[in-house]
Structure formats: structure tokens, C-alpha cells
Amino acid sequence: MPDLDASSVRQENGHHGLLARAMDLLHRTPLIDGHNDFPYILRGLHSGGDNDASLIISEMPIGQTDLTRLEKGRLGGQFWSAFVPCSRDKALDADLVAVRDTLQQIDLIHRLIAQNPRRLAFAHDSASVWEAFHSGRIASLIGVEGLHQIGGSFSALRLLHRLGVRYITLCHDSHNEFVDSSTPAEPLHGGLSKSGEEVIREMNQTGLIIDLSHTSHDTQRHVLQASHAPVIFSHSSCFALKPHPRNVPDDILRSLAANNGVVMICFLPSLSGLATTDPPTPATVATVADHVVHVGERIGYAHVGIGSDFDGMLEGPAGLDDVSAYPALVAELMRRELSDEILAGILGGNVLRVLDDVARYASVASRRPEAADGRVCDSIDVVWTPEQQKMLTDKGIERRAAAHLG
């Protein structure tokens, strides 16, 4: 019995020592989470009323996220998801509603940042992330979760980037005109549609990171062949450990490495458990670490990050139930003897590399002579009646004639 007690004490001391090391590392390098649905929680709380961001968010009565828990978890940066659901309504104005609701969510995120200037800071590149981190604030970036949110408009796509959006997930839980989703299983396009190929080029040229989470495996293979810039999976895990349509097979991981992209491991219990054990192992902080290590061992630790999907689930894995628990995952990865240098990449360095590489590619591509001709423009509805068109044309002819005579 004394030996067992001594062993337990050593394990406990070792655990606390790892947690202390984890907290120290998180003080020195930012942990950047690829996906959090907290803005949609706020939208739900305000349903039926104003989409008002003035709600006190230090200690939320529901969900997995609030400022107090974020600070306890030592989060350095967050891609906040400006998510709205795919509409099942086929009415002509459904696309317009999705665009409107997306703008409301982006506005909400900006107001959250503005109303909490001592704790949050808007970020759009690695320099602004580090500036926020060194000032003791959480770098706040924006992602959009599905091309249904652009309403079929390439103008809207480009404007989302101007509003601060830095990644767009190509779909959510249904197919759209551009790509196939991982759900439903029956494909619509067999990957990318023709307009999907155009949207990949447009996102590359605009500087928007392509996010492949939620897409079908055929879509992923197609995009990894088509994209000239690195891509991410903002919240996905490993198919080899947990066969699920949302998870990434090893052959696609290898293509992701060739693309210099990153898969950000998701905490969603249905994605992050283990099916490789008998019986299957439910999701825990240890199984999430297993998914991280699987990516690192297969394609290198430069291609893995963290994308929790907090507030996109009712309950997280054991030991990772909310945003206060990030240090437990870092400690578990330290227990696997990953170096601080490798961990710094996993925590945030890898996704920051992608963020800057995508912006760099867009800067070069947009200056090429063929770039202007390659941009996709929306079809514009007829504005003038024939009578108005004639009146404007006649007046133009009259002005030119008068100028010539003068």
C-alpha cells in the first residue's frame, strides 16, 4: 500500500508540474483556437430581440465560453465563427437572408471586441495577433462557416475579407452550389462544381483562407489539387482514429502537408474519440492528444493545430469541457514529450504561418496582369428601362456634340 500511495503522489506531482509548465508556455506563446461558435450562442440569447452585444459576457449563464474562462484557459487568440445555418428554404430571398444574418454576426463580433478593449483585440494577420498577445489581450479573428453565407455573390465574398474575415469554410451541413458537404453522403458535384473551381481561385486571389472542415473527402482532394495557397481544416480530427465523414483520412493529410496547410484538431466528442480500441474509447483530453500526435507522426507537427469547436457542442470531452481547460491539453501533449518548439507551432505558430502565406500569395497574384481579367463578377439585374437608357444615351450624345462645337 505505501508503494501505491507513493506512486500516486508522484503522478499527482508530475501532473501539477506539467500544468505549471503548460501555463508558463501559454504565457510565452499564443494558443490560437481555429473555431468557436460563441457569437451564435449570443445570437440565440438575443433571439426575438435586438442583436445587442452589450450583454455582460464575463460570466455566461450557458455555453462553454466567457471572458473569465477564456482568461483562465490562457487563450491567446480565437477565430470567432460568424456562423448562420444553411437555409432549408428555397425561396428566392433565402440567400439574401443568409447574407444579412452573416453581416449581423460579423457586426456582433466587432462590437464584442469594441466593448471589451482591455481583454479583446481585433486581429487579421500574425503581426496583429502578436501585438494583441503582448498587450495581454485575446487576439480576435473572424471566420465564416459556409459559402451559403455569401448568397451566391462573389462581391459578397470579397467584401467579407474587407470586413475582417480571414477564412471561409466551403460548406456546412449540406451541399451548396460550389462544393459537396460531408453530409449528406450522396454527392451532388463529386467534389467541386465549376463555380466551385472559380471560388477557389477567387479566395486565393482575395487572401481568404480556404477551410475544408465539413467538406466531403472528394471536395478535399479536389481543392488540394486546385488551390495555390495553403488551406486549413479549422475543426476536424483524424479518420484513421475515428472513422467519421467529418474527419480527415491519411491520404488527404499527406496532400495537406504538400500544400503546407494545417488541420486543427476538433474536440467534438463524436470526432475526437478512438475507434481503434476494443471497446472504442470515448473522447477525453488524452484522445484529443492522440489525434494531434497522429497528425504529427504521419505528416509532421508543422501541419497540426487546435480547433476546439467550443459552443458548437453541448458538452466537451472529459477534461476538456470548456475554454478554461486548454492548459490540460497542453500538459497532456507535454506528457507525450513534445518539445516547447513543436508545441509553439501546434498552439498557434502553424496557423499563423498559413495566415501570412495566404495573404502573401494574394498580394503577388493580385498584381499579375491577368488577375483583373480573372476576377469573377456578379450578374447585375437590369437597372434602367429602355426609355431611361435612351434618354441617358441621347443626353450623352448632346453633351459630346456641344463640347466638340465649343
C-alpha positions as CSV (number, residue, x, y, z in Angstrom):
1,M,0.0,0.0,0.0
2,P,2.8,2.5,0.8
3,D,4.2,1.9,-2.7
4,L,0.9,2.6,-4.3
5,D,0.5,5.8,-2.3
6,A,4.0,6.9,-3.2
7,S,3.2,6.2,-6.9
8,S,0.0,8.2,-6.7
9,V,1.8,11.1,-5.1
10,R,4.5,11.1,-7.8
11,Q,1.8,11.0,-10.5
12,E,0.0,13.9,-8.8
13,N,3.2,15.9,-8.5
14,G,4.0,15.1,-12.1
15,H,0.6,16.3,-13.2
16,H,0.9,19.6,-11.4
17,G,4.4,20.1,-12.7
18,L,3.2,19.6,-16.3
19,L,0.3,22.0,-15.7
20,A,2.7,24.6,-14.4
21,R,4.9,24.1,-17.4
22,A,1.9,24.4,-19.7
23,M,0.8,27.7,-18.1
24,D,4.3,29.0,-18.5
25,L,4.4,28.1,-22.2
26,L,0.9,29.7,-22.7
27,H,2.3,32.8,-21.2
28,R,5.1,32.9,-23.8
29,T,3.3,31.8,-26.9
30,P,-0.3,32.3,-28.1
31,L,-2.7,29.4,-28.3
32,I,-4.9,30.2,-31.3
33,D,-8.1,28.2,-31.5
34,G,-9.4,27.7,-35.0
35,H,-13.2,27.7,-34.3
36,N,-15.6,28.8,-31.6
37,D,-19.3,29.4,-32.0
38,F,-19.8,31.8,-29.1
39,P,-21.2,34.5,-31.4
40,Y,-24.0,32.1,-32.3
41,I,-24.7,31.5,-28.6
42,L,-25.2,35.2,-28.2
43,R,-27.4,35.3,-31.3
44,G,-29.6,32.6,-29.6
45,L,-29.7,34.5,-26.4
46,H,-31.0,37.6,-28.3
47,S,-33.5,35.7,-30.4
48,G,-36.7,37.7,-30.7
49,G,-34.9,40.9,-29.6
50,D,-32.1,43.2,-30.6
51,N,-28.7,41.6,-31.6
52,D,-27.1,43.6,-28.8
53,A,-23.5,42.8,-27.8
54,S,-23.8,44.8,-24.6
55,L,-24.7,41.6,-22.7
56,I,-22.2,41.0,-19.8
57,I,-20.0,38.2,-21.2
58,S,-17.6,37.9,-18.3
59,E,-19.5,35.0,-16.8
60,M,-22.1,33.5,-19.2
61,P,-25.0,31.5,-17.7
62,I,-24.9,29.0,-20.6
63,G,-22.4,27.6,-23.0
64,Q,-18.6,26.8,-22.9
65,T,-17.2,30.3,-23.4
66,D,-17.0,33.6,-21.5
67,L,-14.2,36.0,-20.8
68,T,-13.4,34.8,-17.3
69,R,-13.0,31.2,-18.5
70,L,-11.0,32.3,-21.6
71,E,-8.5,34.1,-19.4
72,K,-8.3,31.1,-17.0
73,G,-7.6,28.9,-20.1
74,R,-4.8,31.3,-21.2
75,L,-6.2,31.6,-24.7
76,G,-4.0,33.8,-26.9
77,G,-6.2,34.1,-30.0
78,Q,-9.5,32.9,-31.3
79,F,-11.1,32.6,-34.7
80,W,-14.7,33.6,-33.8
81,S,-17.2,31.9,-36.1
82,A,-19.7,34.3,-37.8
83,F,-21.9,31.3,-38.4
84,V,-25.5,31.2,-39.6
85,P,-27.3,27.9,-40.5
86,C,-27.9,26.7,-44.0
87,S,-31.4,27.6,-45.0
88,R,-33.8,24.8,-46.0
89,D,-36.0,27.4,-47.6
90,K,-35.7,27.5,-51.4
91,A,-37.4,30.9,-51.6
92,L,-35.6,33.5,-53.8
93,D,-34.8,35.7,-50.8
94,A,-33.2,32.9,-48.7
95,D,-29.7,33.8,-50.0
96,L,-30.3,37.5,-49.1
97,V,-31.3,36.5,-45.6
98,A,-28.1,34.5,-45.2
99,V,-26.0,37.4,-46.2
100,R,-27.9,39.8,-43.9
101,D,-27.6,37.4,-41.0
102,T,-23.9,36.9,-41.7
103,L,-23.3,40.7,-41.6
104,Q,-25.2,40.8,-38.3
105,Q,-22.8,38.2,-36.8
106,I,-19.7,40.0,-38.1
107,D,-21.0,43.2,-36.7
108,L,-21.7,41.4,-33.4
109,I,-18.1,40.2,-33.2
110,H,-16.7,43.7,-34.0
111,R,-18.9,45.1,-31.2
112,L,-17.8,42.5,-28.7
113,I,-14.2,43.5,-29.4
114,A,-15.0,47.2,-29.2
115,Q,-16.9,46.8,-25.9
116,N,-14.1,44.8,-24.3
117,P,-11.0,46.7,-25.3
118,R,-8.9,45.7,-22.3
119,R,-9.5,42.0,-22.9
120,L,-10.0,41.6,-26.7
121,A,-8.3,43.0,-29.8
122,F,-9.2,42.6,-33.4
123,A,-6.6,40.8,-35.4
124,H,-6.2,39.9,-39.1
125,D,-2.6,38.8,-39.5
126,S,0.3,37.4,-37.4
127,A,1.6,40.8,-36.5
128,S,-1.7,42.0,-35.1
129,V,-2.0,38.6,-33.2
130,W,1.3,39.1,-31.6
131,E,0.6,42.7,-30.8
132,A,-2.6,41.7,-29.0
133,F,-0.9,38.9,-27.2
134,H,2.0,41.1,-25.9
135,S,-0.6,43.6,-24.7
136,G,-2.3,40.9,-22.6
137,R,-5.5,40.7,-24.8
138,I,-7.1,37.9,-26.7
139,A,-6.4,38.3,-30.5
140,S,-9.9,38.1,-32.1
141,L,-10.0,36.9,-35.7
142,I,-13.1,36.1,-37.8
143,G,-14.1,33.0,-39.8
144,V,-17.3,32.3,-41.8
145,E,-18.7,28.8,-41.7
146,G,-20.1,28.1,-45.2
147,L,-20.3,29.6,-48.7
148,H,-24.1,29.6,-48.3
149,Q,-23.3,32.8,-46.3
150,I,-22.2,34.7,-49.4
151,G,-25.6,34.3,-51.1
152,G,-24.0,33.2,-54.4
153,S,-22.3,36.5,-54.7
154,F,-18.5,36.9,-55.4
155,S,-18.9,40.6,-54.5
156,A,-20.0,39.5,-51.0
157,L,-17.1,37.1,-50.8
158,R,-14.6,39.9,-51.5
159,L,-16.4,42.2,-49.1
160,L,-16.2,39.7,-46.3
161,H,-12.5,39.9,-46.5
162,R,-12.7,43.7,-46.3
163,L,-14.8,43.3,-43.1
164,G,-12.0,41.3,-41.5
165,V,-13.0,37.7,-42.3
166,R,-9.8,35.6,-42.8
167,Y,-11.2,32.2,-43.5
168,I,-14.4,30.8,-45.1
169,T,-15.4,27.2,-44.6
170,L,-16.6,26.0,-48.0
171,C,-19.8,24.4,-46.7
172,H,-21.6,23.5,-43.6
173,D,-24.0,20.5,-43.2
174,S,-25.4,20.5,-46.7
175,H,-24.2,20.7,-50.3
176,N,-24.2,24.2,-52.0
177,E,-23.7,25.4,-55.5
178,F,-19.9,25.3,-55.1
179,V,-19.0,22.1,-53.2
180,D,-20.2,18.8,-51.7
181,S,-20.5,18.6,-47.9
182,S,-19.6,15.5,-45.8
183,T,-23.3,15.3,-45.1
184,P,-25.4,14.1,-46.8
185,A,-23.3,11.2,-48.0
186,E,-24.8,11.2,-51.5
187,P,-22.7,13.7,-53.6
188,L,-24.1,16.5,-55.7
189,H,-21.0,17.6,-57.7
190,G,-18.5,14.8,-56.9
191,G,-16.3,17.4,-55.2
192,L,-16.1,20.9,-56.6
193,S,-18.5,22.3,-59.2
194,K,-17.4,24.5,-62.0
195,S,-18.3,27.6,-59.9
196,G,-16.5,25.9,-57.0
197,E,-13.3,26.0,-59.0
198,E,-13.9,29.7,-59.6
199,V,-14.4,30.3,-55.9
200,I,-11.1,28.6,-55.0
201,R,-9.3,30.9,-57.5
202,E,-11.1,33.9,-56.1
203,M,-10.4,33.1,-52.5
204,N,-6.7,32.6,-53.4
205,Q,-6.6,36.0,-55.1
206,T,-8.5,37.7,-52.3
207,G,-6.4,36.4,-49.4
208,L,-9.2,34.3,-47.8
209,I,-8.0,31.0,-46.2
210,I,-9.9,28.0,-47.6
211,D,-11.3,25.9,-44.8
212,L,-12.1,22.3,-45.6
213,S,-13.9,21.3,-42.4
214,H,-17.4,19.9,-43.2
215,T,-16.5,19.2,-46.8
216,S,-16.6,15.8,-48.4
217,H,-13.4,13.8,-48.9
218,D,-13.8,14.3,-52.7
219,T,-14.1,18.0,-52.2
220,Q,-10.9,18.0,-50.1
221,R,-8.9,16.1,-52.7
222,H,-10.1,18.4,-55.5
223,V,-9.4,21.6,-53.5
224,L,-5.9,20.4,-52.5
225,Q,-5.1,20.0,-56.2
226,A,-6.7,23.3,-57.2
227,S,-5.5,25.7,-54.5
228,H,-2.3,27.6,-55.0
229,A,-2.3,28.8,-51.3
230,P,-2.2,26.7,-48.1
231,V,-5.6,25.6,-46.7
232,I,-6.8,24.6,-43.2
233,F,-9.3,22.3,-41.6
234,S,-10.5,24.7,-38.8
235,H,-12.1,22.0,-36.7
236,S,-11.6,18.4,-37.8
237,S,-9.9,15.3,-36.5
238,C,-8.3,12.0,-37.8
239,F,-10.3,9.5,-39.8
240,A,-7.8,6.7,-39.0
241,L,-8.5,7.0,-35.3
242,K,-12.2,7.8,-35.6
243,P,-13.9,7.0,-38.9
244,H,-16.4,9.8,-39.3
245,P,-17.3,11.7,-42.5
246,R,-16.1,14.9,-40.9
247,N,-12.6,13.5,-40.1
248,V,-9.6,13.6,-42.4
249,P,-8.2,10.4,-44.0
250,D,-4.4,9.8,-44.0
251,D,-4.1,10.2,-47.8
252,I,-5.6,13.7,-47.5
253,L,-3.3,14.5,-44.6
254,R,-0.4,13.8,-46.9
255,S,-1.8,16.1,-49.6
256,L,-2.3,18.7,-46.9
257,A,1.4,18.5,-46.0
258,A,2.3,19.0,-49.6
259,N,0.0,22.1,-49.6
260,N,1.8,23.4,-46.4
261,G,-1.6,23.5,-44.7
262,V,-2.8,22.7,-41.2
263,V,-5.5,20.5,-39.7
264,M,-6.8,22.0,-36.4
265,I,-7.9,19.1,-34.1
266,C,-11.6,19.3,-33.1
267,F,-12.8,18.5,-29.5
268,L,-16.3,17.4,-30.6
269,P,-16.7,14.1,-28.8
270,S,-18.1,12.3,-31.9
271,L,-14.9,13.2,-33.8
272,S,-12.2,13.0,-31.2
273,G,-12.7,9.6,-29.5
274,L,-10.9,6.4,-30.6
275,A,-12.4,3.6,-32.7
276,T,-9.1,1.8,-32.8
277,T,-9.5,0.3,-29.3
278,D,-11.8,-2.5,-28.2
279,P,-14.2,-1.3,-26.9
280,P,-14.0,2.2,-28.5
281,T,-12.6,4.9,-26.2
282,P,-14.8,7.9,-25.5
283,A,-13.4,11.3,-26.1
284,T,-11.1,12.6,-23.4
285,V,-8.2,15.1,-23.2
286,A,-5.9,12.1,-23.9
287,T,-7.7,11.0,-27.1
288,V,-7.6,14.6,-28.4
289,A,-3.9,14.5,-27.8
290,D,-3.8,11.2,-29.7
291,H,-5.3,12.9,-32.7
292,V,-2.7,15.7,-32.5
293,V,0.1,13.1,-32.3
294,H,-1.3,11.1,-35.2
295,V,-1.1,14.1,-37.5
296,G,2.4,14.9,-36.2
297,E,3.7,11.4,-36.7
298,R,2.1,11.0,-40.2
299,I,2.9,14.3,-41.8
300,G,4.9,16.4,-39.3
301,Y,4.0,18.6,-36.4
302,A,4.2,21.7,-38.7
303,H,0.8,20.8,-40.0
304,V,-1.4,20.4,-36.9
305,G,-3.2,22.9,-34.7
306,I,-6.1,23.3,-32.3
307,G,-9.7,23.9,-33.4
308,S,-12.0,23.1,-30.5
309,D,-15.5,23.9,-31.9
310,F,-16.5,25.1,-28.4
311,D,-20.1,26.2,-28.2
312,G,-20.8,24.1,-31.3
313,M,-21.4,21.2,-28.9
314,L,-23.4,20.7,-25.7
315,E,-20.5,19.0,-23.8
316,G,-16.8,18.6,-24.5
317,P,-14.5,15.6,-23.9
318,A,-13.7,14.5,-20.4
319,G,-11.2,17.0,-19.1
320,L,-11.9,19.5,-22.0
321,D,-15.4,20.7,-21.3
322,D,-14.9,24.4,-21.8
323,V,-12.4,27.1,-22.7
324,S,-10.8,27.1,-19.3
325,A,-9.3,23.6,-20.0
326,Y,-6.7,24.4,-22.7
327,P,-3.8,24.0,-20.2
328,A,-4.9,20.4,-19.5
329,L,-4.4,19.6,-23.2
330,V,-1.0,21.3,-23.4
331,A,0.1,19.4,-20.3
332,E,-1.1,16.1,-21.9
333,L,1.0,16.9,-25.0
334,M,4.0,17.7,-22.8
335,R,3.5,14.3,-21.2
336,R,4.0,12.9,-24.7
337,E,7.4,14.6,-24.6
338,L,6.7,17.1,-27.3
339,S,9.2,19.9,-27.2
340,D,8.3,23.5,-26.5
341,E,9.3,24.4,-30.0
342,I,6.9,21.8,-31.5
343,L,4.2,22.9,-29.1
344,A,4.6,26.5,-30.0
345,G,3.8,25.6,-33.6
346,I,0.8,23.4,-32.7
347,L,-0.6,26.1,-30.4
348,G,-0.5,28.9,-32.9
349,G,2.6,29.2,-35.0
350,N,1.4,26.8,-37.7
351,V,-1.9,28.6,-38.4
352,L,-0.2,32.0,-38.3
353,R,2.2,30.7,-41.0
354,V,-0.8,29.8,-43.1
355,L,-2.5,33.2,-42.4
356,D,0.6,35.0,-43.7
357,D,1.3,32.7,-46.6
358,V,-2.3,33.1,-47.9
359,A,-2.0,36.9,-47.7
360,R,1.4,36.8,-49.3
361,Y,0.1,34.7,-52.2
362,A,-2.9,37.1,-52.7
363,S,-0.6,40.1,-52.7
364,V,1.5,38.6,-55.5
365,A,-1.3,37.1,-57.5
366,S,-3.4,40.3,-57.5
367,R,-0.6,42.2,-59.2
368,R,-0.3,39.9,-62.1
369,P,-1.6,41.4,-65.4
370,E,-4.1,38.5,-65.8
371,A,-5.5,39.0,-62.3
372,A,-8.1,41.7,-63.2
373,D,-9.5,39.7,-66.1
374,G,-9.7,36.6,-63.9
375,R,-11.9,38.1,-61.2
376,V,-15.5,36.8,-61.1
377,C,-18.2,39.5,-61.2
378,D,-21.8,39.1,-60.2
379,S,-24.6,39.3,-62.7
380,I,-26.4,42.6,-62.3
381,D,-30.2,42.9,-62.7
382,V,-31.4,45.4,-65.3
383,V,-31.4,48.9,-63.7
384,W,-32.9,51.1,-66.4
385,T,-36.0,50.9,-68.5
386,P,-35.4,51.2,-72.3
387,E,-36.8,54.7,-72.1
388,Q,-34.3,55.7,-69.4
389,Q,-31.4,54.1,-71.4
390,K,-32.4,56.1,-74.5
391,M,-32.7,59.3,-72.5
392,L,-29.3,59.0,-71.0
393,T,-27.7,58.0,-74.3
394,D,-29.3,60.9,-76.1
395,K,-28.1,63.4,-73.4
396,G,-24.6,61.9,-73.6
397,I,-24.5,62.5,-77.4
398,E,-25.8,66.0,-76.9
399,R,-23.1,66.8,-74.4
400,R,-20.3,65.4,-76.6
401,A,-21.6,67.4,-79.6
402,A,-21.7,70.6,-77.6
403,A,-18.2,70.1,-76.3
404,H,-16.9,69.4,-79.8
405,L,-18.6,72.6,-81.1
406,G,-17.1,74.6,-78.2
